[in-house]
Amino acid sequence: MEIDLQTILSAFIESLGVFLLGIKFMGNSLQQIASNRLKDIVNRFTSPPFLDVLAGIIYVDMLSNLEHIRGHAVNITEKVLNRPNYM
């Protein structure tokens, strides 16, 4: 069975089309389901201007802490995997 360039390109284009269509449907569904609730949450946390800044600081701090935790977890895992076997 021989596969030519036209078959490969058409399969790629068809797959890309189905993928993009699925992304569009998923995005539309998420907007319909979560739009009102997300808008309420965003409005509640950002109604006064100083809360915008405070929410941004908290978000950046949380991301920074998560990166530090991930880094420590990787270091501990590397140390455990690379330790010599004393038994």
C-alpha positions in Angstrom: 0.0 0.0 0.0 1.5 3.2 -1.1 0.7 6.6 0.5 1.2 9.6 -1.7 1.6 13.3 -0.8 -2.0 14.2 -1.8 -3.4 11.6 0.7 -1.2 12.9 3.5 -2.1 16.5 2.9 -5.8 15.8 2.6 -5.8 13.8 5.8 -3.9 16.6 7.6 -6.3 19.3 6.4 -9.3 17.2 7.3 -8.0 16.5 10.7 -7.1 20.1 11.3 -10.6 21.1 10.2 -12.3 18.7 12.6 -9.9 19.9 15.4 -10.7 23.6 14.8 -14.4 22.8 14.6 -14.3 21.0 18.0 -12.4 23.9 19.5 -15.0 26.3 18.2 -17.9 24.3 19.7 -16.1 23.9 23.0 -15.4 27.6 23.2 -19.0 28.5 22.4 -20.3 26.0 25.0 -18.0 27.3 27.7 -19.1 30.9 27.0 -22.7 29.9 27.3 -22.3 27.9 30.5 -19.8 30.0 32.4 -20.3 33.5 31.1 -22.7 34.8 33.8 -21.0 33.2 36.7 -17.5 34.3 35.6 -18.7 37.8 34.9 -20.1 38.0 38.5 -16.9 36.7 40.0 -14.7 39.1 38.0 -17.0 42.0 38.8 -17.0 41.2 42.5 -13.2 41.0 42.7 -12.5 44.0 40.5 -15.3 46.5 41.3 -13.1 49.0 43.3 -9.9 49.9 41.5 -7.6 48.9 44.4 -9.1 45.4 44.4 -7.7 45.1 40.8 -4.2 45.7 42.0 -4.7 43.5 45.1 -6.1 40.6 43.0 -3.1 40.9 40.6 -0.6 40.9 43.4 -2.2 37.9 45.0 -2.3 36.0 41.7 1.3 36.7 40.9 2.3 35.7 44.4 0.4 32.4 44.2 2.0 31.6 40.8 5.5 32.4 42.2 4.9 30.1 45.2 3.7 27.3 43.0 6.8 27.6 40.9 9.0 27.4 44.1 7.1 24.4 45.3 7.5 22.7 41.9 11.2 23.4 41.9 11.6 21.9 45.4 9.6 18.8 44.4 11.8 18.3 41.4 15.0 18.7 43.5 13.8 16.3 46.1 12.8 13.7 43.5 16.2 14.0 41.8 18.0 13.5 45.1 15.9 10.5 46.0 16.4 8.9 42.5 20.1 9.6 42.4 21.1 8.5 46.0 23.3 5.5 46.4 21.9 2.3 47.7 23.4 1.6 51.1 21.9 -1.8 51.6 
